């Protein structure tokens, strides 16, 4: 594709460019009888089976409970009742020992009752009534038992060791993307972020974090805090120093990173903690830690700076459940956000009183987490807020399944899947890389300029930068090989980089993707050699007449 045409795509996000690449790759695949390979998606191609088996079996028991209460013609049942339901579930499971999920469901229920000291009937009724989906979510923010279970899961998935003291309040939401939208909306509504304010983004970063601040809804200015490849994708001291500027109201981080897939090191986290404690105790932090479970011993900023941090987590990648739309927002009960709202001038507090007055007699006592819930339904519909109850049951079972897995076999298997695919890609590229224990291997960022300098020579790189548009890489992969990758530049990664997902394709194709990427590099080298030959021929004197 010519340079002029490629420049037209510069304004689009990688995910919009991806749609054009898919069209091209599909056509190439049809014409050449090859398989299109879309490694641009982050959707995993594995699913956690055991908690799903338990979920669908629990649904069958719930139907028997509905029928027990009411059994009318036309298959009309009633709302499950709590009294004695735990014993009825135990008896029912004993009668279905060979049903997929029976053993695991019984183990999860008993584990939760003992670990959290739940009243058996109350807990089992929450599961059964919720999987039927016959009520609005009550409480609207999150079911009581589910919140306690998810809290414990997040302590492992996001906070790590040492465990932060105190308690987090959690809002169950429709995936990590909903969490982002709700948080942005409430930070603005509560005048914690106002039009013209400055936020910092840890880059490279998931593209929507780059795009949302510029919407007229928010009108925020951005300062980037770069994590360069040369520093193993850790923030440098010079970059972190930018956060000392009090005009920066908030710092948004994806950890481990997307697209570069490296977690913040213990050293980097310690530097951020020191900066906050000594220079910026008012700094608001949002951390999106969806990939943390792919790094052994992960510890995020929610655990290190619980009072300054809003935590976003999605179950989608780890459990292979993007279609379930399961996410959480977590805020510590002792936090700087509520304190900042309380310190607003009386005029602003009066405006907020008016905003939240319809849902509480004491709006000034409403915490940010509950303001987020209300804002997610434009206040007036707060009484119908909350994640659907069957979704919350699935969230409960995913969390309990992980807690029961003391050997962390599921985590190890997921990590082995992406590790194997990563190895195949590296072999296809024909390179060697040193081990990085902070690399989650869910994505790979191929810095084409960095790689080409080493493997095809700096002269070729110089030629590329003068004569080739950076987007040519992903378009050439689509046009010549039917392969879809995302351009790294759209994530504020190096312009000459591409993101590959190790989550969504079969193992064996990653070697093919690596070889195709090498073929693109060879094509640039051949173009350079032809260019150099043309220059040398042009420089030679014309032959004399008669020769």
NUGUVEX-158420 format. One line per field, with one value per residue (C-alpha): residue number from 1; x, z, y; residue in one letter. Coordinates in nm, 2 decimals. Each point is the difference from the previous one (the first is absolute). Example, Ala and Ser with C-alpha at 12.3 -4.5 7.8 and 13.67 -1.06 7.14 Angstrom:
BEGIN
k = [1;2] .
x = [1.23;0.14] .
z = [0.78;-0.07] .
y = [-0.45;0.34] .
r = [A;S] .
***
This chain:
BEGIN
k = [1;2;3;4;5;6;7;8;9;10;11;12;13;14;15;16;17;18;19;20;21;22;23;24;25;26;27;28;29;30;31;32;33;34;35;36;37;38;39;40;41;42;43;44;45;46;47;48;49;50;51;52;53;54;55;56;57;58;59;60;61;62;63;64;65;66;67;68;69;70;71;72;73;74;75;76;77;78;79;80;81;82;83;84;85;86;87;88;89;90;91;92;93;94;95;96;97;98;99;100;101;102;103;104;105;106;107;108;109;110;111;112;113;114;115;116;117;118;119;120;121;122;123;124;125;126;127;128;129;130;131;132;133;134;135;136;137;138;139;140;141;142;143;144;145;146;147;148;149;150;151;152;153;154;155;156;157;158;159;160;161;162;163;164;165;166;167;168;169;170;171;172;173;174;175;176;177;178;179;180;181;182;183;184;185;186;187;188;189;190;191;192;193;194;195;196;197;198;199;200;201;202;203;204;205;206;207;208;209;210;211;212;213;214;215;216;217;218;219;220;221;222;223;224;225;226;227;228;229;230;231;232;233;234;235;236;237;238;239;240;241;242;243;244;245;246;247;248;249;250;251;252;253;254;255;256;257;258;259;260;261;262;263;264;265;266;267;268;269;270;271;272;273;274;275;276;277;278;279;280;281;282;283;284;285;286;287;288;289;290;291;292;293;294;295;296;297;298;299;300;301;302;303;304;305;306;307;308;309;310;311;312;313;314;315;316;317;318;319;320;321;322;323;324;325;326;327;328;329;330;331;332;333;334;335;336;337;338;339;340;341;342;343;344;345;346;347;348;349;350;351;352;353;354;355;356;357;358;359;360;361;362;363;364;365;366;367;368;369;370;371;372;373;374;375;376;377;378;379;380;381;382;383;384;385;386;387;388;389;390;391;392;393;394;395;396;397;398;399;400;401;402;403;404;405;406;407;408;409;410;411;412;413;414;415;416;417;418;419;420;421;422;423;424;425;426;427;428;429;430;431;432;433;434;435;436;437;438;439;440;441;442;443;444;445;446;447;448;449;450;451;452;453;454;455;456;457;458;459;460;461;462;463;464;465;466;467;468;469;470;471;472;473;474;475;476;477;478;479;480;481;482;483;484;485;486;487;488;489;490;491;492;493;494;495;496;497;498;499;500;501;502;503;504;505;506;507;508;509;510;511;512;513;514;515;516;517;518;519;520;521;522;523;524;525;526;527;528;529;530;531;532;533;534;535;536;537;538;539;540;541;542;543;544;545;546;547] .
x = [0.00;0.14;0.12;-0.27;-0.28;0.17;0.02;-0.38;-0.01;0.23;-0.30;-0.17;0.06;0.17;-0.34;-0.16;0.30;-0.04;-0.34;0.16;0.28;-0.25;-0.18;0.34;0.11;-0.33;0.02;0.36;-0.09;-0.29;0.21;0.31;-0.18;0.18;-0.14;-0.04;0.18;-0.14;0.25;-0.13;-0.26;0.05;-0.28;0.14;-0.08;-0.01;-0.28;-0.01;-0.21;-0.05;-0.17;-0.22;-0.11;-0.09;-0.19;-0.22;-0.06;-0.10;-0.25;-0.16;-0.04;-0.14;-0.28;-0.09;-0.02;-0.23;-0.22;-0.01;-0.14;-0.26;-0.08;-0.27;-0.11;0.20;0.32;-0.03;0.21;0.05;0.28;0.24;-0.03;0.29;-0.12;0.18;0.15;0.36;-0.10;-0.22;0.30;0.22;-0.26;-0.05;0.37;0.03;-0.26;0.19;0.36;0.08;-0.13;0.28;0.08;-0.17;0.31;0.15;-0.33;-0.03;0.36;-0.03;-0.32;0.15;0.33;-0.17;-0.23;0.30;0.25;-0.24;-0.22;-0.31;-0.34;-0.05;-0.36;0.07;0.30;-0.16;-0.32;0.20;0.15;-0.33;-0.22;0.26;0.06;-0.37;0.02;-0.34;0.10;0.18;0.35;-0.03;0.22;0.03;0.38;0.07;-0.16;0.11;0.16;0.14;0.18;0.18;0.11;0.11;0.18;0.21;0.07;0.11;0.24;0.18;-0.05;0.08;0.15;0.25;0.22;0.01;-0.37;-0.12;-0.18;-0.36;-0.29;-0.09;-0.35;-0.07;-0.24;-0.07;-0.03;-0.03;0.36;0.31;-0.12;-0.31;0.22;0.20;-0.31;-0.16;0.32;0.06;-0.36;0.00;0.34;-0.14;-0.34;0.16;0.24;0.31;0.09;-0.12;0.04;0.35;0.15;0.31;0.03;0.30;-0.01;0.26;0.09;-0.02;-0.36;-0.33;-0.13;-0.33;0.19;0.17;-0.33;-0.25;0.16;-0.03;-0.37;-0.20;-0.16;0.33;0.24;0.31;0.36;0.24;0.36;0.16;0.22;0.20;0.12;0.26;0.12;0.35;-0.09;-0.18;-0.33;0.04;-0.06;0.33;0.08;-0.03;-0.34;-0.13;0.13;-0.28;-0.25;0.14;-0.17;-0.32;-0.19;-0.02;-0.31;0.00;0.23;-0.16;0.20;-0.07;0.21;0.12;0.01;-0.20;0.15;0.35;-0.12;0.25;-0.09;0.13;0.30;0.03;0.26;-0.23;-0.29;0.22;0.10;-0.37;-0.09;0.28;-0.10;-0.36;0.09;0.26;-0.11;-0.35;-0.23;-0.29;0.08;-0.29;0.09;-0.20;0.15;-0.14;0.15;-0.19;0.32;0.15;-0.10;0.25;0.30;0.10;-0.01;-0.15;-0.04;-0.17;-0.04;-0.34;0.19;0.29;-0.20;-0.35;-0.12;0.10;-0.11;-0.31;0.04;-0.15;-0.01;-0.16;-0.05;-0.01;0.36;0.09;-0.32;-0.07;-0.33;0.00;-0.36;-0.11;0.10;0.13;0.20;0.05;0.08;0.17;0.06;0.13;-0.23;0.26;0.09;0.11;-0.30;-0.26;0.22;0.05;-0.38;-0.06;0.25;-0.18;-0.12;-0.35;-0.12;0.11;-0.13;-0.33;-0.01;0.09;-0.27;-0.24;0.13;-0.01;-0.28;-0.27;0.16;0.11;-0.09;0.37;0.17;0.32;0.05;-0.03;0.33;0.16;-0.06;-0.38;0.01;0.15;-0.29;-0.25;0.17;0.01;-0.38;-0.02;-0.11;-0.37;0.03;0.22;-0.27;0.06;0.38;0.23;0.14;-0.25;-0.03;0.09;0.32;0.08;-0.05;0.25;0.24;-0.04;0.07;0.31;0.14;-0.07;0.14;0.33;0.01;-0.05;0.30;0.27;0.26;-0.09;-0.02;-0.25;0.23;0.30;-0.19;-0.11;0.36;0.13;-0.24;0.12;0.36;-0.01;-0.15;0.25;0.29;-0.14;-0.01;0.35;0.13;-0.19;0.17;0.33;0.11;0.09;-0.13;0.11;-0.24;-0.22;-0.20;-0.23;-0.11;-0.35;0.03;-0.37;0.12;0.32;0.13;0.23;0.20;0.08;0.26;0.18;-0.01;0.09;0.30;0.14;-0.10;-0.02;0.23;-0.02;0.02;-0.32;-0.17;0.11;-0.15;-0.32;-0.05;0.05;-0.20;-0.25;-0.29;-0.01;-0.35;0.14;0.11;-0.35;-0.15;0.27;-0.06;-0.36;0.05;0.28;-0.07;-0.36;0.12;-0.16;0.21;-0.05;0.23;0.18;0.01;-0.37;0.08;0.28;0.25;0.28;-0.15;0.19;-0.15;-0.28;-0.21;-0.06;-0.24;0.11;-0.35;-0.23;0.15;0.12;0.36;0.15;-0.09;0.23;0.31;-0.17;-0.07;0.37;0.12;-0.25;0.14;0.35;-0.12;-0.12;0.34;0.17;-0.23;0.12;0.36;-0.06;-0.16;0.30;0.25;-0.20;0.00;0.38;0.06;-0.21;0.20;0.33;-0.10;-0.12;0.33;0.20;0.10;-0.19;0.20;0.18;-0.15;0.10;0.09] .
z = [0.00;-0.09;0.26;-0.07;0.06;0.32;0.13;-0.01;0.26;0.25;0.17;0.08;0.30;-0.05;0.06;-0.29;-0.23;0.10;-0.17;-0.33;0.04;0.06;-0.33;-0.19;0.18;-0.07;-0.37;-0.02;0.18;-0.24;-0.31;0.12;0.17;0.33;0.35;0.13;0.33;0.22;0.28;0.07;0.24;0.37;0.05;0.13;-0.17;0.32;0.26;0.37;0.00;0.36;0.13;-0.31;0.05;0.36;-0.13;-0.24;0.25;0.27;-0.26;-0.02;0.38;0.00;-0.24;0.24;0.28;-0.21;-0.08;0.37;0.10;-0.29;-0.28;-0.23;-0.35;-0.29;0.20;0.25;0.31;0.31;0.17;0.20;0.37;0.24;0.29;-0.02;-0.34;0.09;0.11;-0.30;-0.23;0.19;-0.04;-0.37;-0.07;0.18;-0.24;-0.31;0.08;-0.37;-0.13;-0.13;0.26;0.29;0.21;-0.07;0.08;0.33;0.09;-0.09;0.20;0.31;-0.04;-0.01;0.30;0.21;-0.11;0.02;0.28;-0.22;0.12;-0.24;-0.09;-0.06;-0.23;-0.20;-0.04;-0.14;-0.26;-0.09;-0.01;-0.19;-0.26;-0.07;-0.04;0.14;0.20;-0.05;0.15;0.37;0.12;-0.34;0.03;0.05;0.17;0.36;-0.02;-0.35;0.12;0.28;-0.23;-0.28;0.26;0.10;-0.36;-0.08;0.29;-0.19;-0.35;0.04;0.34;0.07;0.30;0.25;0.01;0.05;0.33;0.01;-0.23;-0.36;-0.13;-0.33;-0.28;-0.24;-0.36;-0.36;-0.07;0.03;-0.28;0.20;0.30;-0.20;-0.12;0.34;0.17;-0.25;0.03;0.38;0.04;-0.22;0.16;0.35;-0.12;0.07;-0.37;-0.18;-0.36;-0.05;0.28;-0.07;0.04;-0.05;-0.20;0.04;-0.36;-0.21;0.10;-0.11;-0.26;0.16;0.28;-0.26;-0.17;0.27;0.17;-0.33;-0.03;0.06;0.29;0.19;-0.18;0.20;-0.09;0.00;0.12;-0.09;0.24;-0.24;0.08;-0.28;-0.13;0.07;0.37;-0.02;-0.02;0.35;0.07;0.02;0.28;-0.23;-0.12;0.36;0.10;-0.22;0.26;0.25;-0.18;0.20;-0.32;-0.08;0.18;-0.08;-0.13;-0.21;-0.04;-0.17;0.19;-0.15;-0.30;-0.32;-0.25;0.14;0.26;0.28;0.36;0.22;0.19;0.38;-0.04;-0.22;0.23;0.29;-0.18;-0.07;0.37;0.12;-0.24;0.11;0.37;-0.01;-0.29;-0.12;0.27;-0.20;-0.32;-0.12;-0.16;-0.23;-0.06;-0.25;0.09;-0.22;-0.10;0.35;0.04;-0.28;0.21;0.29;0.33;-0.16;0.23;-0.13;0.11;0.16;0.26;0.03;0.01;0.10;0.12;-0.32;-0.25;-0.19;-0.12;-0.32;-0.06;-0.27;0.02;-0.38;-0.09;0.28;-0.01;-0.37;0.06;-0.20;-0.09;0.36;0.05;0.36;0.15;0.33;0.14;0.33;0.24;0.35;0.27;0.12;-0.32;-0.12;-0.24;0.26;0.20;-0.31;-0.06;0.36;-0.04;-0.30;0.04;0.12;-0.35;-0.15;0.30;-0.05;-0.36;0.09;0.27;-0.27;-0.23;0.25;0.22;-0.17;0.12;0.36;0.28;0.07;-0.33;0.16;0.16;-0.33;-0.08;-0.34;-0.07;0.05;-0.20;-0.28;0.03;-0.02;-0.28;-0.21;-0.01;-0.03;0.37;-0.09;-0.07;0.30;0.13;-0.29;-0.01;0.04;-0.20;-0.09;0.26;-0.22;-0.09;0.37;0.06;-0.27;0.16;0.34;-0.15;-0.20;0.32;0.22;-0.26;0.01;0.38;0.01;-0.23;0.26;-0.24;-0.25;-0.28;-0.20;0.01;-0.10;-0.29;-0.13;0.03;-0.18;-0.29;-0.08;0.08;-0.26;-0.27;0.09;-0.05;-0.34;-0.11;0.12;-0.20;-0.31;0.04;0.03;0.32;0.36;0.30;0.36;0.27;0.16;0.30;-0.02;-0.36;-0.01;-0.37;-0.06;-0.27;-0.18;-0.13;-0.29;-0.03;-0.37;0.00;0.30;-0.16;-0.35;0.12;0.14;-0.26;-0.34;0.07;0.09;-0.37;-0.07;0.30;-0.12;-0.35;0.16;0.21;-0.31;-0.25;0.18;0.22;0.34;-0.06;-0.31;0.23;0.11;-0.35;-0.17;0.25;-0.09;-0.38;-0.04;0.27;0.12;0.35;0.22;0.27;0.16;-0.05;0.32;-0.07;0.08;0.36;0.02;-0.05;-0.26;-0.34;-0.16;0.23;-0.02;0.27;-0.02;0.23;0.12;0.14;-0.29;-0.26;-0.01;0.12;-0.34;-0.19;0.21;-0.17;-0.33;0.12;0.10;-0.34;-0.17;0.20;-0.11;-0.36;0.03;0.13;-0.29;-0.24;0.14;-0.04;-0.36;-0.07;0.16;-0.21;-0.32;0.10;0.07;-0.33;-0.19;0.17;-0.10;-0.36;-0.02;0.13;-0.27;-0.31;-0.32;-0.25;-0.28;-0.35;-0.20;0.31] .
y = [0.00;0.34;0.25;0.26;-0.26;-0.12;0.35;0.01;-0.28;0.19;0.16;-0.33;-0.22;-0.34;-0.17;0.20;-0.07;-0.37;-0.01;0.11;-0.25;-0.28;0.09;-0.02;-0.32;-0.17;0.08;-0.12;-0.32;-0.07;0.07;-0.19;-0.29;0.08;0.05;0.35;0.04;0.28;0.04;0.35;-0.11;-0.04;-0.25;-0.33;-0.32;-0.20;-0.02;-0.10;-0.31;-0.10;0.32;0.00;-0.37;0.10;0.30;-0.19;-0.28;0.26;0.13;-0.34;-0.02;0.36;-0.12;-0.27;0.26;0.22;-0.29;-0.11;0.34;0.03;-0.24;0.15;-0.10;0.15;-0.08;0.29;-0.03;0.21;0.20;-0.23;0.01;0.01;-0.22;-0.33;0.06;-0.08;-0.35;-0.05;0.09;-0.25;-0.28;0.09;-0.01;-0.34;-0.13;0.13;-0.12;-0.06;0.33;0.23;0.26;-0.17;-0.07;0.34;0.19;-0.18;0.08;0.36;0.05;-0.17;0.18;0.34;-0.07;-0.10;0.26;0.30;-0.13;0.03;-0.11;-0.30;0.07;0.37;-0.07;-0.28;0.20;0.29;-0.24;-0.17;0.31;0.19;-0.27;0.00;0.38;0.07;0.32;0.33;0.00;0.07;0.17;0.17;0.04;-0.37;-0.30;-0.04;-0.35;0.06;0.32;-0.18;-0.28;0.23;0.22;-0.30;-0.09;0.35;0.00;-0.28;0.12;0.37;0.07;-0.28;-0.02;0.17;0.02;0.36;0.07;0.10;-0.07;0.09;0.07;-0.17;0.08;-0.29;0.14;-0.11;-0.06;0.22;0.22;0.10;0.06;0.25;0.18;0.02;0.12;0.28;0.11;0.02;0.16;0.28;0.01;0.04;0.27;-0.21;0.04;0.31;0.11;0.14;-0.21;-0.21;-0.37;-0.23;-0.32;-0.27;-0.07;-0.21;-0.06;-0.15;0.24;0.11;0.16;0.22;0.08;0.06;0.30;0.19;-0.04;0.32;-0.18;0.03;0.24;-0.12;0.08;-0.29;-0.04;-0.34;-0.19;-0.23;-0.35;-0.04;-0.34;0.10;0.01;-0.34;0.18;0.16;0.37;0.18;0.24;0.30;-0.11;-0.06;0.34;0.15;-0.12;0.24;0.28;0.08;0.10;-0.38;-0.11;-0.37;-0.28;-0.27;-0.33;-0.34;-0.25;-0.23;0.22;-0.03;-0.03;-0.07;-0.26;0.08;0.05;0.28;-0.12;0.01;0.27;0.21;-0.04;0.10;0.32;0.09;-0.07;0.23;0.27;-0.01;-0.01;0.28;0.22;-0.08;-0.13;0.15;-0.19;-0.21;-0.33;-0.23;-0.34;-0.25;-0.34;-0.25;-0.18;-0.03;-0.36;-0.09;0.11;-0.22;0.18;0.31;0.31;0.31;0.36;-0.08;-0.20;0.24;0.33;-0.11;0.34;0.18;-0.26;-0.10;-0.36;-0.13;-0.38;-0.21;-0.38;-0.02;-0.10;-0.24;-0.21;0.04;0.18;0.32;-0.07;-0.02;0.37;-0.04;0.29;0.18;0.34;-0.01;0.30;-0.01;0.11;0.25;0.19;0.34;0.03;0.03;0.24;0.22;0.01;0.10;0.29;0.15;0.36;0.04;0.11;-0.33;-0.20;0.16;-0.10;-0.36;0.00;0.08;-0.27;-0.28;0.13;-0.21;-0.32;0.09;0.24;0.04;0.05;0.12;-0.33;-0.19;-0.16;0.01;-0.37;0.05;0.32;-0.21;-0.24;0.28;0.18;-0.33;0.03;0.38;0.03;-0.03;-0.37;-0.08;-0.24;-0.23;0.02;-0.30;-0.28;-0.27;-0.27;-0.31;0.19;0.05;-0.37;-0.08;0.25;-0.17;-0.34;0.12;0.15;-0.30;-0.24;0.20;0.00;-0.38;-0.05;0.03;-0.15;0.27;-0.27;0.21;0.31;-0.21;-0.15;0.34;0.13;-0.31;0.06;0.35;-0.09;-0.28;0.23;0.27;-0.25;-0.10;0.37;0.06;-0.30;0.12;0.34;-0.17;0.19;-0.07;0.20;0.00;-0.11;0.27;-0.13;0.31;-0.08;-0.15;-0.12;0.07;0.25;0.06;0.33;-0.04;0.32;-0.02;0.28;-0.15;-0.35;0.11;0.20;-0.32;-0.26;0.19;0.29;0.38;0.09;-0.18;0.17;0.34;-0.08;-0.12;0.31;0.22;-0.19;-0.23;0.10;-0.18;-0.14;-0.17;-0.29;-0.10;0.06;-0.21;-0.28;0.01;0.04;-0.26;-0.25;0.04;0.08;0.27;0.17;0.34;0.30;0.09;0.37;0.02;-0.10;0.26;-0.28;0.05;0.09;-0.29;-0.27;-0.25;-0.17;-0.37;-0.19;-0.34;-0.07;-0.06;-0.23;-0.36;-0.06;-0.11;0.32;0.23;-0.13;0.08;0.36;0.03;-0.11;0.23;0.29;-0.09;-0.02;0.36;0.10;-0.18;0.19;0.33;-0.11;-0.11;0.34;0.17;-0.21;0.09;0.37;-0.01;-0.17;0.26;0.27;-0.15;-0.05;0.36;0.12;-0.19;0.21;-0.07;-0.22;0.20;0.00;-0.31;-0.20] .
r = [X;X;X;X;X;X;X;X;X;X;X;X;X;X;X;X;X;X;X;X;X;X;X;X;X;X;X;X;X;X;X;X;X;X;X;X;X;X;X;X;X;X;X;X;X;X;X;X;X;X;X;X;X;X;X;X;X;X;X;X;X;X;X;X;X;X;X;X;X;X;X;X;X;X;X;X;X;X;X;X;X;X;X;X;X;X;X;X;X;X;X;X;X;X;X;X;X;X;X;X;X;X;X;X;X;X;X;X;X;X;X;X;X;X;X;X;X;X;X;X;X;X;X;X;X;X;X;X;X;X;X;X;X;X;X;X;X;X;X;X;X;X;X;X;X;X;X;X;X;X;X;X;X;X;X;X;X;X;X;X;X;X;X;X;X;X;X;X;X;X;X;X;X;X;X;X;X;X;X;X;X;X;X;X;X;X;X;X;X;X;X;X;X;X;X;X;X;X;X;X;X;X;X;X;X;X;X;X;X;X;X;X;X;X;X;X;X;X;X;X;X;X;X;X;X;X;X;X;X;X;X;X;X;X;X;X;X;X;X;X;X;X;X;X;X;X;X;X;X;X;X;X;X;X;X;X;X;X;X;X;X;X;X;X;X;X;X;X;X;X;X;X;X;X;X;X;X;X;X;X;X;X;X;X;X;X;X;X;X;X;X;X;X;X;X;X;X;X;X;X;X;X;X;X;X;X;X;X;X;X;X;X;X;X;X;X;X;X;X;X;X;X;X;X;X;X;X;X;X;X;X;X;X;X;X;X;X;X;X;X;X;X;X;X;X;X;X;X;X;X;X;X;X;X;X;X;X;X;X;X;X;X;X;X;X;X;X;X;X;X;X;X;X;X;X;X;X;X;X;X;X;X;X;X;X;X;X;X;X;X;X;X;X;X;X;X;X;X;X;X;X;X;X;X;X;X;X;X;X;X;X;X;X;X;X;X;X;X;X;X;X;X;X;X;X;X;X;X;X;X;X;X;X;X;X;X;X;X;X;X;X;X;X;X;X;X;X;X;X;X;X;X;X;X;X;X;X;X;X;X;X;X;X;X;X;X;X;X;X;X;X;X;X;X;X;X;X;X;X;X;X;X;X;X;X;X;X;X;X;X;X;X;X;X;X;X;X;X;X;X;X;X;X;X;X;X;X;X;X;X;X;X;X;X;X;X;X;X;X;X;X;X;X;X;X;X;X;X;X;X;X;X;X;X;X;X;X;X;X;X;X;X;X;X;X;X;X] .
***
